[in-house]
Amino acid sequence: MRTLTERERRLGLHLSFDVSGKDAGGTPFTQTARTLNISGGGVLFESPRHLLVGSRVVLHIQIPPALRNRFGSRALYRVRAVVCRVERFQGEAMSRVGARFLGEIRD
């Protein structure tokens, strides 16, 4: 079975997911987001939160029916990740956050 942790090229898929962790001030948060792109090694998304490179987050990614056969028929992929890039553009409320997958969370 293939998983998102296998290296693949970036895909411009817009998948809904929940991200949780601690922001730069140490405040715990959970937010719903959408991927801008995704690969076997990580994800790029936008967030209004100020996140630090190196911070750990947990992602709960909704898998569309057409891709579920790659994930053991699961509708939800839960994975730990580390923030590896944060881009904030002047005058923009959102930052682009790149996170690298560290490992799947299994029940």
N, C-alpha and C positions, 0 to 999 in steps of 0.2 A: 504494500500500500504506500503510495506517495503521500508526502505531507508538505506543508508550507515550509518546513525547515530544510528541504532539499533546495540546492541552488538552482535558480531558474532566472530567466530575464524578467525585468520589471513589466508588469501588466497594468494598464490604465483602468483597473477595475475600481468601481465605487461601491465598496461593501460597507454596510452598517456595522459598527462595533462599539463596545463600551471600553473605555480606558480608565484605569484607576491607578493611583499612586499618591505621591506627595509633590506639591509644587515647590518652587524655589524658596518659599518662606517656611516650608515644612508642614504646610496645611494639607491634610488628606483631601482628596477629591475623587469623584467619579463623574465622567461625562460621556455623552453619546457623541460619536464622530463618524465620519465617512473616510475611507481610504481615498487618497489621490492616486496612489499606485501601490502595488504590492509585488513582492518577489518571494522566492523561496527563503530568502535570508532576512526579510524585514518589510517594513511598511512606511509610507509617507502619509501624514495626515495634517490637518490644520487644528489648532487649539487656541483658545483665548487665554489659556493658562501660561504662566511663565515657568517653563521647565528647564532644568539644568542638564547639560550633557553629563552623562554618567549616572543619571537617576534611573531607578528601576520602576517599571510599570507592568501592569497586568492587562492583557487585551482579551476580550471575549468577542470574537469575530463571527458574524452570522454568515454561514456558508450557503450560497444559492443552490437550489436543487440540482442544477446542471453540473455542479462541481462536487457534490457530496460523495460520489463514488470514489473520489480520491482521498476521502477522509473517513472511511469506514461507515459511510451513510450518516455521519453526524451532521447535524444542523448548526452546531456551535463548536468552534475551535478556540480553546483556551490556551494562552501561551504567555510566558514571562518574557519581557523584553527590556533592553537598555536603550536609553535615549543617546543617540550618537551624533545627532546634528539638530540644531535649532536655528532657523532663519526668521528674523523679524524685520519686516520692511517698514521704513519710516512712514508714519501716518496710517498704518494698517493695525486693526485690532487683533488680528489673528497672526500666529506664528506657524510656520511650516516645521513639523517635527518629524525627523527620521528616527526610527527605532529598529534595532536589530534583534531578531528573535533569539532567545536563549534556550528555550525548551518548553515543550508542551506540558500543560498541567493535566494530569489524568486523575480520574476519580479513584 
